[in-house]
Amino acid sequence: MSESESVDWGKLPADPDLDDLGYDPLELEITESTADGGHYVILPHDESFLREEAFIVADSASVVDLGDRV
């Protein structure tokens, strides 16, 4: 990254507008795994976005409801 492309992260807003992120958020489905308790499988809500290896498996400590994090 060149000096002209550097970013002063401290000057950026902590809660930017969604348009400033450079991508569209994707609605996800979170399901607790019955095969391995305490783990969640996270898939895209729209099946057209689902492809091979397009999922997340996470433990319960890694899954947080952002609505509870105010």
ChimeraX commands (.cxc) that place a marker at each C-alpha (Angstrom):
marker #1 position 0.00,0.00,0.00 radius 0.5
marker #1 position 1.46,3.35,-0.97 radius 0.5
marker #1 position 1.58,6.31,1.37 radius 0.5
marker #1 position -1.23,8.03,-0.59 radius 0.5
marker #1 position -3.44,4.93,-0.08 radius 0.5
marker #1 position -2.86,4.65,3.66 radius 0.5
marker #1 position -5.86,5.05,5.93 radius 0.5
marker #1 position -5.97,6.69,9.35 radius 0.5
marker #1 position -8.30,4.12,10.94 radius 0.5
marker #1 position -8.72,6.29,14.04 radius 0.5
marker #1 position -10.51,8.97,11.99 radius 0.5
marker #1 position -13.06,6.60,10.49 radius 0.5
marker #1 position -16.51,6.29,12.09 radius 0.5
marker #1 position -17.00,3.33,14.47 radius 0.5
marker #1 position -20.44,2.66,12.95 radius 0.5
marker #1 position -20.22,3.39,9.20 radius 0.5
marker #1 position -23.20,3.51,6.83 radius 0.5
marker #1 position -23.80,0.20,5.05 radius 0.5
marker #1 position -23.13,1.94,1.71 radius 0.5
marker #1 position -19.58,2.73,2.90 radius 0.5
marker #1 position -18.64,-0.92,3.47 radius 0.5
marker #1 position -18.26,-1.79,-0.20 radius 0.5
marker #1 position -20.49,-4.87,-0.11 radius 0.5
marker #1 position -24.09,-5.87,0.51 radius 0.5
marker #1 position -24.88,-7.71,3.77 radius 0.5
marker #1 position -26.15,-11.25,3.31 radius 0.5
marker #1 position -29.01,-12.71,5.31 radius 0.5
marker #1 position -27.83,-15.86,7.09 radius 0.5
marker #1 position -29.50,-18.83,8.75 radius 0.5
marker #1 position -27.89,-20.02,11.99 radius 0.5
marker #1 position -28.71,-23.55,13.13 radius 0.5
marker #1 position -27.35,-25.38,16.17 radius 0.5
marker #1 position -25.72,-28.63,15.14 radius 0.5
marker #1 position -27.41,-31.73,16.56 radius 0.5
marker #1 position -24.41,-33.89,15.70 radius 0.5
marker #1 position -21.94,-31.93,17.83 radius 0.5
marker #1 position -23.62,-29.96,20.62 radius 0.5
marker #1 position -22.48,-26.39,21.18 radius 0.5
marker #1 position -21.63,-25.80,17.52 radius 0.5
marker #1 position -23.56,-23.84,14.92 radius 0.5
marker #1 position -23.82,-24.16,11.16 radius 0.5
marker #1 position -24.20,-20.82,9.37 radius 0.5
marker #1 position -25.59,-20.86,5.83 radius 0.5
marker #1 position -26.77,-18.19,3.39 radius 0.5
marker #1 position -30.56,-17.71,3.63 radius 0.5
marker #1 position -30.94,-17.72,-0.16 radius 0.5
marker #1 position -29.97,-21.13,-1.59 radius 0.5
marker #1 position -28.74,-19.48,-4.80 radius 0.5
marker #1 position -25.76,-18.19,-2.74 radius 0.5
marker #1 position -25.00,-21.66,-1.41 radius 0.5
marker #1 position -22.22,-23.50,-3.16 radius 0.5
marker #1 position -19.61,-26.04,-2.16 radius 0.5
marker #1 position -17.75,-24.85,0.96 radius 0.5
marker #1 position -20.02,-21.79,1.39 radius 0.5
marker #1 position -20.79,-22.32,5.05 radius 0.5
marker #1 position -19.35,-21.66,8.50 radius 0.5
marker #1 position -19.14,-24.02,11.47 radius 0.5
marker #1 position -18.54,-22.14,14.74 radius 0.5
marker #1 position -18.58,-22.90,18.44 radius 0.5
marker #1 position -21.11,-21.18,20.69 radius 0.5
marker #1 position -18.53,-18.66,21.99 radius 0.5
marker #1 position -18.05,-17.36,18.43 radius 0.5
marker #1 position -21.74,-16.72,17.67 radius 0.5
marker #1 position -23.10,-13.45,19.05 radius 0.5
marker #1 position -26.42,-11.72,18.41 radius 0.5
marker #1 position -25.32,-8.22,17.44 radius 0.5
marker #1 position -28.67,-6.88,18.65 radius 0.5
marker #1 position -27.54,-7.79,22.17 radius 0.5
marker #1 position -24.21,-5.95,21.78 radius 0.5
marker #1 position -25.40,-2.35,22.17 radius 0.5
marker link #1:1,2 radius 0.2
marker link #1:2,3 radius 0.2
marker link #1:3,4 radius 0.2
marker link #1:4,5 radius 0.2
marker link #1:5,6 radius 0.2
marker link #1:6,7 radius 0.2
marker link #1:7,8 radius 0.2
marker link #1:8,9 radius 0.2
marker link #1:9,10 radius 0.2
marker link #1:10,11 radius 0.2
marker link #1:11,12 radius 0.2
marker link #1:12,13 radius 0.2
marker link #1:13,14 radius 0.2
marker link #1:14,15 radius 0.2
marker link #1:15,16 radius 0.2
marker link #1:16,17 radius 0.2
marker link #1:17,18 radius 0.2
marker link #1:18,19 radius 0.2
marker link #1:19,20 radius 0.2
marker link #1:20,21 radius 0.2
marker link #1:21,22 radius 0.2
marker link #1:22,23 radius 0.2
marker link #1:23,24 radius 0.2
marker link #1:24,25 radius 0.2
marker link #1:25,26 radius 0.2
marker link #1:26,27 radius 0.2
marker link #1:27,28 radius 0.2
marker link #1:28,29 radius 0.2
marker link #1:29,30 radius 0.2
marker link #1:30,31 radius 0.2
marker link #1:31,32 radius 0.2
marker link #1:32,33 radius 0.2
marker link #1:33,34 radius 0.2
marker link #1:34,35 radius 0.2
marker link #1:35,36 radius 0.2
marker link #1:36,37 radius 0.2
marker link #1:37,38 radius 0.2
marker link #1:38,39 radius 0.2
marker link #1:39,40 radius 0.2
marker link #1:40,41 radius 0.2
marker link #1:41,42 radius 0.2
marker link #1:42,43 radius 0.2
marker link #1:43,44 radius 0.2
marker link #1:44,45 radius 0.2
marker link #1:45,46 radius 0.2
marker link #1:46,47 radius 0.2
marker link #1:47,48 radius 0.2
marker link #1:48,49 radius 0.2
marker link #1:49,50 radius 0.2
marker link #1:50,51 radius 0.2
marker link #1:51,52 radius 0.2
marker link #1:52,53 radius 0.2
marker link #1:53,54 radius 0.2
marker link #1:54,55 radius 0.2
marker link #1:55,56 radius 0.2
marker link #1:56,57 radius 0.2
marker link #1:57,58 radius 0.2
marker link #1:58,59 radius 0.2
marker link #1:59,60 radius 0.2
marker link #1:60,61 radius 0.2
marker link #1:61,62 radius 0.2
marker link #1:62,63 radius 0.2
marker link #1:63,64 radius 0.2
marker link #1:64,65 radius 0.2
marker link #1:65,66 radius 0.2
marker link #1:66,67 radius 0.2
marker link #1:67,68 radius 0.2
marker link #1:68,69 radius 0.2
marker link #1:69,70 radius 0.2
view
